[in-house]
């Protein structure tokens, strides 16, 4: 058999000139004249070559030469007015399709135009024999031009012409996004707004929140309202921790509880009662991001002074029962029944030279990071911190030997946020450059690679919007926030219609796993998630609009978490392309994007149920 010529063409939508990175579906043609022929001859026209019969029956065959996979098959043939002909295609002697050239109009046609029994989603492997047999009826010549192989799942030509497919460009820099990243202080602890800060740690003395057993939930709420004032308006959420003992600071013990006794029955009952109140105050408070268990030991680091195993089990059970909506974190892996209750972890000496065993133990809780949040702070005040992570936040971020070490633990352990290192000097340009690298790695980073929607929408008729997204960060997004699709007024950039995807759970957009610190890549790369749903627009005037995507904070229902793409308008929505509603339009591109990191307008509503 002679070698065949395989021609690969890129078929683009009519929008190829409108977008800098047009969508395309790759198809591969196998020209009939390059196949091994029996009782066929090659004819050449002004612009194309094809084959036709020289006998009542002809055979054309070739070996499949593309990568193994599933493909859709199509064929281009001439439908002759003279006579009738029959085509049949075989894959390794198994017939996969046969058809009649039945249009009989002396025009070229594709098999897919007949719209029935077209071969789709078939498995092909290199070396497979493909054979086309043709039979002539009353003088037909069974004229064949080529076969077409398209990776299965690609849309067909007719459908493709009615759709817009946009491939947004990734936003290359780090940016401020909720529920992730650097975790600075708040209020008096943070003299100026942090460039990436959307999370803030808050320590509470127990006796601030409850100084007597008779103090109720209202006191906890009042104290939090005072400490967290302005947080929602600045789009900051909080990670609270309650402590009893802090060396050289005011005691946190309630007035009616013996100080220093972490093991008494009285302490146990008061701790369980407090945790129940904390759950009532925080579990439905939109200002709370995650909850650190605290309580036990100095600084609430759950070390020394310790308590009994029986009290630990009771405290763990009460936290699990009291917090159904907020994720709870503990200080140490393999404690407080963390495996039973799916608690996350706060490592308060992140990447410290003298606590490498913590990373080892935390890594062996995998894959709990998929549902349990990992965070902590980088400590500089003890042991051999000069070896790692460095002597100060600036040194951790400026010197690659330290920054890369911290980054490897962030990637390997799927860190969502870190503190203390957030206190770098914003006037130090080199430290800020290092901080951008770290912020980009921390938490989630959702990159949309492709969005497809119809060019034309009819009011009252369903239309589908689909997109592909990949998490290039280190951790999941840990709460199920809704994804919105909207139509924006081109002048005001405000929505005239909006809806949300019903069955999308963004917690399942997972990053890669098994970080390789030599190649700086995940051995298991992140998977692409495909999202699609049909929507119906009503009560909107005909016209030209901008289709947009957004992730909404349920506390207020406004755009908040952003995709890492350049298509962005201030206020949190991502404009994808123009669309006609009961109107035909010719141009679909959008421009005039705003810079994501420069937008400080986002906020959420304070909601306390």
C-alpha positions, 0 to 999 in steps of 0.5 A: 500500500502506498503512503497516504497524504494527510491534510490537516486544516484548521476550521475557524468560525467567521469570527477569526478576524474579530478575536485575537485568539479565535476558537477552532476545531481541528479536523484531519482530511484523508484525500481519496486520491492518496488511498490505495485504489482498486477499480478506481481512477484519479480525476483532477479538476481545476482546484481539486482531485477526486476518485471515480469508479472504472468498474461496477465495484471499487475499493479505496483503503488506507491505514489510520495514522492519527493518535489513538482516540475517539473521532467523528467521521465525515465524507465528501462525495458527489451526488450524481444525477445519473444512476444511483451509488452506494458507499460503505465504510469499514473499520478493520472489516467491521462496517461502520456506515453505509449510505446512498448518494441520494440527493442526485443534484450533481453537487458536492455533499458531506455525509453529515448533511443526511443527519442520520447514522453519522459515525460519531465517537468511534475509537481509532488507533494507529494502524487500523485499516479503513476501507471504503467500498462503492457499488454503482447503480445504472451508470453512476461513478461513485465520486469520492473526494475525502474523508474527515476525522474530527476529535469526538465532541467537537461541534459540527460545521452547521452548528459552529457557524451559529456560535461564538467561541471566545478564548480569553487571554489569561490575566498574568499577574496576581490579584486580590480575590476573596477567601485566599492569599496573604492573611494580614491583620485588620484594624489597628494591626494593619496601618494601611490596606494590604494590596492582596488582603481579603482575609484577616486573622482575629484573636479573641480573649475568651473573657472578651466574648464571655466573662460569665456563664450567663453571657449570651450570644448577643455579647459575642455578636456585639464584640465582633461587630466592633472588631470587624467594622468596615470589613464587609465594605472592604471585602475582607472576611475573618478567621477568628480564634479564641484563646485563654493564655497569651504569655505577657498579655492580659489573661483570657480566663472568664471571671467565674472559671479557675484560671489555668485549669484545662482539665476540670469537668467545669472547664469542659462544660464551659468550653462546650457551652462557649463553642455552642454560642460561637456556632450560633454567632459565627456559623451563619455570619457572612464575615466569617471565612474559617474558624480556628479551634484555639482555646487550648494552650498558649495562644490557642495553639493547642499544645501546652498546657494540654487537656485530657483526651476525653475533653479533646473528643468532646470539644471536637464533637461540639465544634463539628456540631456547632459549625455546619457551614463554616470550615473549622481548623485545628493546630496539629494533624492527627489530633481532635479527631480531625480524621472523623470531622474533616477539620483543616489545619493552621500551621503557625510555623509555616515552612520553619526549619525546625518543624519539617515534621509538620509538613510531613504529617500534614502531607499524609492527611491527603487528600483531605485538602480537597475539602478541608482548608490549609493555612497558617502563618510563617514564624520568625521569632524562634529556633532556626528561622534564619535557615528557613523561612528567613529572618523576616517577611522581606527576606522570605520574599526577596531571596529565592532560597527562602521564597522557593522553599515557602512556595514549595510547601504552599504547593505541596500542602495545598495552602489557601492562606498564610499570615505574618509573611504578609507584613512585608514592606510595601515600599520594597519593590523586590519584596512586592515582586516576590509577594506577587509570586506567592499570592499567585500560588496561594489558594485557587486561581480559576483560568477560563480557556474557552466560552461558547454561546449563540450569536443570536438569542431569541427571547423565550427560547432556550440557549446554551452558554458553556465554558471551560475552566482550570484551577491553576492555584494550590487549593480549592475554593471551599464554599459553593458560590454560584456562577452567574451568566448575564447580559450587560447594557453595552453603555452602562455595563450593568446587567439587564438580565442575569441567571445562575448555573443550577448544577455547578459546584465550584468546590470541585474545580480542583488544582493539581496534586503531587507537587514536584519541587524540581520541575515546579509542576504538579505530577498530576496536573489540574483537570479542565472542568466544562460547564454548560447550561441552557437559559431563557431570556424574557422581559428584555428589549431586543437589542445588542448586549454583552454576555458576561460571567461572574462568581457571586458572593451569596451574601448580597448576591454580587460579583466577588471572586474573579476569574484570572482572565483579562476580560474584566469590567470593574464591579466583578463581571467578565465580559465575554462577547457581544450577542444579539437578542432578537436581532442579528449583529455582525461584530461580537468582540468586546474591548475596553477591559479594566484591570482586575487588581486595580478594582477596589470596589467589591464588597459583600453584605453583612449577613448574620442569621 
